[in-house]
């Protein structure tokens, strides 16, 4: 009897696919949360007016850009881990 069957452990490819799923969920949640944050910020500005500018708006734009980059990196890493699990 193998050690995996004895302790009920999954094989390495299933573990890697589980890791890929968790990475994909985290990345997609970050993308959706950032999009929702932008939507809420746009909804706060009254119709017919421009959004306030200045250093605060620039910092918010940089923060949103960083969140998008990290979210897409999480999705890309999940894809690579999923592809790598097929090689095992």
N, C-alpha and C positions, 0 to 999 in steps of 0.2 A: 504494500500500500504506500502510495506516495505521501510525502509530507503535506502537500497542498490538499489532497483529499482528506487527510487525517484531521487537519485543522480548519478545513473549509475555506482556505485562501483562494483568491482568484489568480489566474495566470497573469504574467507580466503585461500582456497586451491589453487585457481588460483593465488593469490598474492604470496603464497609460491612457486608455480611452476615457476612464473616469477623470483623470487629471485634465485631459483635454476638454471634457465637458465642463468642469469647474472653471477652467480658464475662459472658455467661451461665454459662460454665464456671467462671469465677473466683467469681462470686456464689453459685452452687449449691455449689461446694466449700466456701466459707466457711460456708454454712448447715449443711452436713452435718458439717463438722469441729466446729462449735459444738455441734451436737446430740450428737455422739459424746463431746465433752468433758464435757457435762452428764451423759450416761449413765455415763461412767467415774467421775465424782465421786459419783454416787448409788450406784454399785456398791461403792465403798470404805466406805460407812457400813454397819456391821453391821445385820442385820435387827432390827427392834423398837426401834431407837434413832433419835433425831432428829439431823438434820445439825447440826454445830456452828454457832453463830451468831457475831455479832460483826462487827468491821470487815472482817475477811478475807472473810467470806461476802458482805457488802454490796458489797465491791469486785469480787468474782467475778461477782455478779449484774449489776453495772453493765457489766462487761467483756463478758459474754455478751449483754446488751442492745445494746451498741454493735456487736458482731459481727453480730447479727441485722439491725440497721438497715443496716449496710454491705452485707451480703449481699443483702437485699431491694432496696437501692438499685442494686446491680449488675445484678440481674435486671430492674428497671424501666428502667434505662438501656439495657440490651440490647434490650428490647422497643421502646423509642423509636427506637433506631438502626436496628433492623430495619424498623420502620414507615417511617422516613425514607428508607431505601434504595429503597422502592417508589415514592417521589416523583421519583426521578432517572430 
